Each structure stands twice: as C-alpha cells, then as structure tokens.
Amino acid sequence: MKHAIAVLGSGNDASVLQALIKHFDDPEIDFFIHWDKKFNIPELKSRLSKIMFIPSIKVYWGTDTMIRAEKI
C-alpha cells in the first residue's frame, strides 16, 4: 500500500527533514514537499522514496498563506 508524507517546510537548514526521509525511506512512501518560496529549495536525497516539490508560495506565519500553501 502506497503512503504519502506531505511537508510544509521553510528555512535554510533541512537536516531534520533529511533525517525524516532517511528514516522512512521506502519504495511505498513518497514525499510531497512545499518549501517556502522565501528560501532556496534544499537538496534532499533518498534511495527508495520519491521526493517531489510542489509549486510554492511565500508563507507568513499565522496568515492565510499557510492555508493556501496546504491547498496547493
């Protein structure tokens, strides 16, 4: 059974996300990542899982932009 992990991420350090990907790396698990447009997209690696970046927008904490990013 396929599973998807959806992530809203931001910042210049994606080490926690990379650790999550490494932990769950499996051909049955795919990652869908929205990375805040204010930051560069990190270089993430997996051996078995697919990592897909979805179109991003600038997200501001506590505003409707968080909801809009979730809806993309």
N, C-alpha and C positions, 0 to 999 in steps of 0.2 A: 504494500500500500504506500503510495507516494505521500509525502508530507511537505509542507512549505513553512518556512520561517520568514516572517516579514519584520523588517527592521527600519525604524526611523533613526538615522544617525547624523551626527554633526561633529565638528572639531577637526583637529589636525592629527590626533592620535587614535588609531583604530585598533589598538592592541587587544582591547577587551573583546571586540567583535571578531578579530582574528582567532583568539582563543576559543570563542564560541563555535566558530566554523570548524576549527580543528577538532573540537570535542564531538560535534555532531556530524562530522564528515562521513557521508554515506550516499550511495547512488539513489537511495529512496528519499533523500532530503534535499530540497532546493532552497536557496536563499534569495529573497527578493528585497533589495535594499534601496531605500530612498535616502540619499545623502544630501544634507542641506547645501543648497547652491552657493552659500557664502564661503564654503570651504572646498578645497580640492578633493576630488574623489580618491579614496585610498586604494592602494594596490593590495588586494586580498587574494589569497590562494587557497585552493582546496585540491585534494587528489580525486575525490569521487563525486562530490556535490557540484551542482551548477550554481554559479553566483551571477545574478542578474541585477543590474542597476536600472531602476525605473526612472522616468523623467522626473527631474527635481525642480523645486521652487525654493525661494528663500523662506525660511521658517523663523518666526519670532515667538519665543516662549510666552504662553498664556494668551495667544491671539487665535483668531480663526484660521491662520495659516497652518497651524498644526492639524486641524481637521481637514483642510484642503489637501495637505500632503498625504493624509491617511486615505483619502478618497481616490487619489491617483492610482 
